[in-house]
Amino acid sequence: MSQSRCPCSACPSPAVLVARVPVPLSQFRMSQSRVSQVQQFAYYSFAPTVNFTSVRILMQLAAQYDLILHQMDVKTAYLNAPIDCEIFMEQAEGFEVPSECGSEKLVYKLNKSLYGLKQSGRNWNGMLHNYLLENGFVQSDVDHCVYVKQFENEMIVIVAWVDDMIIGASNDSLLCDTKNMLKEKFKMKDLGRFSHFLGIDFEQGDGFVKMNQKGYLCKVLERFDMLKPRATPSEQKLESNDKDPVDPK
């Protein structure tokens, strides 16, 4: 953490905060939930997400041009993006560091975007956008979450949904180079063959890509306790004790 002055009016002097986390970083995540951001400030909180029509078009291209489809996930994506303004945050509960004199209030000064900040999604999207452009990708004018890199007879397509990415490549060499390019900048999780995205299951074969929502539909039926269907819409020989007749409509 860097040297900072507590924004609280009750703290007259600068404060230095050194946070030592006694647990592995892989098991620790801090989110912004205790900071009040300045009201009436123009936060660019919008982060674009891919239109699903673009996903279907990519599936068509994969079937037509035999593109290899893989999927990757960015680990703690928001923490990669730099902060775009000065933000202070109260110390995390359970990790408070008292001041030496005891009269000062120590706070965090954020150097990176955290989950929960209004502008974190936008900051991350801007960082990913700039990095892809630096590596020769061209952003689609129709869908800003689609990036294409073309060669003579080959192509690479990246579809981004926040921190989830679908990569379509003409051959294994281009696919491997693209994955290594992303791993050089971010901590990536390679999910292998493209099989599931936004509640839809995908299956790629020779000249086709199948899509189905069986898993999603089963979850909906389970949620509303409808996994045991009956042979008819209602019980047979249903008797009613109500005096008022039932409206058939």
C-alpha positions as CSV (number, residue, x, y, z in Angstrom):
1,M,0.0,0.0,0.0
2,S,1.2,3.5,-0.7
3,Q,1.4,6.4,1.8
4,S,-1.9,8.2,2.0
5,R,-3.9,10.7,4.1
6,C,-7.1,9.6,5.6
7,P,-10.1,11.5,4.1
8,C,-11.9,11.4,7.4
9,S,-12.1,14.9,8.9
10,A,-11.3,13.5,12.3
11,C,-7.8,12.5,11.2
12,P,-5.5,15.5,11.1
13,S,-2.3,13.8,9.9
14,P,-1.1,11.5,7.1
15,A,-1.3,7.8,7.7
16,V,0.8,4.9,6.4
17,L,-0.9,1.5,6.1
18,V,1.0,-1.7,5.6
19,A,-1.3,-4.7,5.2
20,R,0.1,-8.2,5.7
21,V,-2.4,-10.9,4.8
22,P,-1.7,-14.1,6.8
23,V,-3.5,-16.4,4.3
24,P,-2.6,-17.4,0.7
25,L,-3.7,-14.9,-1.9
26,S,-5.5,-17.7,-3.7
27,Q,-7.8,-18.1,-0.8
28,F,-8.4,-14.4,-0.1
29,R,-10.5,-11.9,-2.1
30,M,-11.3,-8.4,-1.0
31,S,-14.3,-6.7,-2.5
32,Q,-15.4,-3.1,-2.3
33,S,-18.5,-3.1,-0.1
34,R,-17.6,-0.7,2.7
35,V,-16.6,2.4,0.6
36,S,-19.0,5.2,-0.2
37,Q,-18.1,6.6,-3.6
38,V,-18.7,10.3,-4.3
39,Q,-22.3,10.9,-5.3
40,Q,-23.1,12.9,-8.4
41,F,-19.9,11.8,-10.1
42,A,-19.9,10.5,-13.7
43,Y,-18.7,6.9,-13.2
44,Y,-18.3,4.9,-16.5
45,S,-19.8,1.8,-15.0
46,F,-20.9,0.2,-18.2
47,A,-18.9,-2.7,-19.6
48,P,-20.1,-4.2,-22.9
49,T,-21.0,-7.8,-23.2
50,V,-21.1,-9.8,-26.4
51,N,-24.4,-10.1,-28.2
52,F,-25.5,-13.7,-28.4
53,T,-26.0,-13.3,-32.1
54,S,-22.3,-12.9,-32.4
55,V,-21.8,-16.2,-30.6
56,R,-24.1,-17.9,-33.1
57,I,-22.2,-16.3,-36.0
58,L,-19.0,-17.6,-34.6
59,M,-20.5,-21.1,-34.4
60,Q,-21.5,-20.8,-38.1
61,L,-17.9,-19.8,-39.0
62,A,-16.5,-22.7,-37.0
63,A,-18.8,-25.1,-38.9
64,Q,-18.1,-23.6,-42.3
65,Y,-14.3,-23.0,-41.9
66,D,-13.4,-25.8,-39.4
67,L,-12.3,-23.4,-36.7
68,I,-11.0,-24.9,-33.5
69,L,-13.1,-23.6,-30.6
70,H,-11.6,-23.3,-27.1
71,Q,-12.5,-21.4,-24.0
72,M,-10.5,-19.5,-21.4
73,D,-11.3,-17.6,-18.2
74,V,-9.3,-14.7,-16.6
75,K,-8.7,-15.2,-13.0
76,T,-9.6,-12.2,-10.8
77,A,-10.0,-10.1,-13.9
78,Y,-10.9,-6.8,-12.2
79,L,-7.7,-6.8,-10.2
80,N,-5.7,-6.5,-13.3
81,A,-7.1,-3.1,-14.2
82,P,-5.6,0.1,-12.8
83,I,-7.7,2.5,-10.8
84,D,-8.8,5.6,-12.7
85,C,-9.3,7.9,-9.7
86,E,-8.3,8.3,-6.0
87,I,-10.4,6.1,-3.8
88,F,-10.0,5.3,-0.1
89,M,-11.4,2.3,1.7
90,E,-11.9,1.3,5.3
91,Q,-9.7,-1.5,6.5
92,A,-11.0,-5.0,6.0
93,E,-12.7,-6.5,9.0
94,G,-10.3,-8.9,10.8
95,F,-7.2,-7.3,9.2
96,E,-7.2,-3.9,11.0
97,V,-3.8,-2.4,11.5
98,P,-3.8,0.2,14.3
99,S,-1.8,3.4,14.1
100,E,1.3,3.9,16.2
101,C,-0.2,6.8,18.2
102,G,-3.6,5.3,18.4
103,S,-5.4,8.5,17.4
104,E,-5.2,8.2,13.7
105,K,-7.5,6.2,11.5
106,L,-5.7,4.1,8.9
107,V,-7.4,3.4,5.6
108,Y,-6.6,1.7,2.3
109,K,-5.7,3.7,-0.7
110,L,-6.7,1.6,-3.7
111,N,-4.1,1.1,-6.4
112,K,-6.1,-1.4,-8.4
113,S,-9.8,-1.9,-9.2
114,L,-11.7,-4.1,-6.8
115,Y,-14.9,-6.2,-7.3
116,G,-17.7,-3.9,-6.2
117,L,-16.4,-0.6,-7.5
118,K,-18.8,1.1,-9.9
119,Q,-16.1,1.5,-12.6
120,S,-14.2,-1.8,-12.2
121,G,-16.0,-3.6,-15.1
122,R,-15.3,-0.6,-17.4
123,N,-11.6,-0.4,-16.3
124,W,-11.1,-4.1,-17.0
125,N,-12.8,-3.9,-20.4
126,G,-10.6,-1.0,-21.4
127,M,-7.5,-2.8,-20.4
128,L,-8.4,-5.9,-22.3
129,H,-9.4,-3.9,-25.4
130,N,-6.0,-2.0,-25.5
131,Y,-4.0,-5.2,-25.0
132,L,-5.8,-7.0,-27.9
133,L,-5.4,-4.0,-30.2
134,E,-1.6,-3.9,-29.3
135,N,-1.4,-7.5,-30.5
136,G,-2.9,-7.0,-33.9
137,F,-6.6,-7.7,-33.3
138,V,-9.3,-5.5,-34.8
139,Q,-12.5,-4.7,-32.9
140,S,-15.7,-5.4,-34.7
141,D,-17.7,-2.3,-35.6
142,V,-21.0,-4.2,-35.0
143,D,-20.2,-5.9,-31.7
144,H,-17.5,-4.3,-29.5
145,C,-16.8,-7.6,-27.7
146,V,-15.7,-9.4,-30.9
147,Y,-12.0,-9.1,-32.0
148,V,-10.6,-10.6,-35.2
149,K,-7.1,-11.1,-36.4
150,Q,-6.8,-12.2,-40.0
151,F,-4.0,-13.6,-42.1
152,E,-4.0,-14.7,-45.8
153,N,-6.1,-17.8,-45.4
154,E,-6.3,-18.0,-41.6
155,M,-8.1,-16.2,-38.8
156,I,-8.4,-15.9,-35.0
157,V,-11.6,-14.7,-33.4
158,I,-12.0,-13.8,-29.7
159,V,-15.4,-13.3,-28.2
160,A,-15.3,-11.7,-24.7
161,W,-18.0,-11.8,-22.0
162,V,-16.3,-9.9,-19.2
163,D,-13.7,-12.4,-18.1
164,D,-14.9,-15.4,-20.2
165,M,-13.4,-15.7,-23.7
166,I,-14.2,-17.9,-26.6
167,I,-11.3,-18.4,-29.0
168,G,-11.8,-19.6,-32.6
169,A,-8.6,-20.4,-34.6
170,S,-7.9,-21.9,-38.0
171,N,-5.2,-24.2,-36.6
172,D,-3.6,-25.4,-33.4
173,S,-0.5,-23.2,-33.9
174,L,-2.5,-20.0,-34.0
175,L,-4.6,-21.2,-31.1
176,C,-1.5,-21.9,-29.0
177,D,0.0,-18.5,-29.8
178,T,-3.1,-16.7,-28.8
179,K,-3.3,-18.5,-25.5
180,N,0.3,-17.8,-24.7
181,M,-0.3,-14.1,-25.6
182,L,-3.1,-13.9,-23.1
183,K,-1.1,-15.8,-20.4
184,E,1.8,-13.3,-20.8
185,K,-0.5,-10.5,-19.5
186,F,-3.1,-12.2,-17.3
187,K,-3.5,-15.2,-15.1
188,M,-5.6,-17.4,-17.3
189,K,-7.5,-20.7,-16.8
190,D,-7.6,-22.8,-19.9
191,L,-10.9,-24.6,-20.1
192,G,-10.0,-26.6,-23.2
193,R,-12.6,-27.4,-25.8
194,F,-15.6,-25.1,-26.0
195,S,-18.5,-26.9,-24.4
196,H,-20.6,-24.5,-22.2
197,F,-21.4,-20.8,-22.3
198,L,-24.2,-18.8,-20.7
199,G,-26.2,-21.8,-19.8
200,I,-26.0,-23.4,-23.2
201,D,-24.1,-26.6,-24.0
202,F,-22.1,-26.8,-27.2
203,E,-20.8,-29.8,-29.1
204,Q,-18.5,-29.4,-32.1
205,G,-18.2,-32.0,-34.8
206,D,-17.1,-32.3,-38.4
207,G,-18.9,-29.5,-40.1
208,F,-21.4,-28.7,-37.4
209,V,-21.8,-27.2,-33.9
210,K,-24.8,-28.4,-31.8
211,M,-26.4,-26.1,-29.2
212,N,-28.8,-27.2,-26.5
213,Q,-30.1,-25.9,-23.2
214,K,-31.0,-29.2,-21.5
215,G,-28.9,-28.4,-18.4
216,Y,-30.5,-24.9,-18.0
217,L,-34.1,-26.3,-18.5
218,C,-33.4,-29.1,-15.9
219,K,-32.3,-26.4,-13.4
220,V,-35.5,-24.4,-14.0
221,L,-37.7,-27.5,-13.5
222,E,-35.8,-28.4,-10.4
223,R,-36.2,-24.9,-9.0
224,F,-40.0,-25.0,-9.3
225,D,-40.2,-28.7,-8.3
226,M,-41.4,-29.9,-11.7
227,L,-39.0,-32.7,-12.3
228,K,-41.8,-35.3,-11.8
229,P,-44.3,-34.6,-14.6
230,R,-47.7,-36.3,-14.7
231,A,-49.3,-38.0,-17.7
232,T,-52.1,-35.4,-17.8
233,P,-52.3,-31.7,-16.9
234,S,-54.4,-32.5,-13.9
235,E,-55.5,-35.4,-11.7
236,Q,-58.1,-37.7,-13.2
237,K,-61.5,-37.9,-11.4
238,L,-60.8,-34.7,-9.6
239,E,-63.6,-33.9,-7.2
240,S,-64.3,-30.5,-5.7
241,N,-66.1,-29.7,-2.5
242,D,-66.6,-26.0,-3.5
243,K,-70.2,-25.0,-4.1
244,D,-69.1,-22.4,-6.7
245,P,-68.5,-24.0,-10.1
246,V,-65.0,-23.8,-11.5
247,D,-64.4,-21.4,-14.4
248,P,-63.1,-23.6,-17.2
249,K,-61.1,-20.6,-18.5
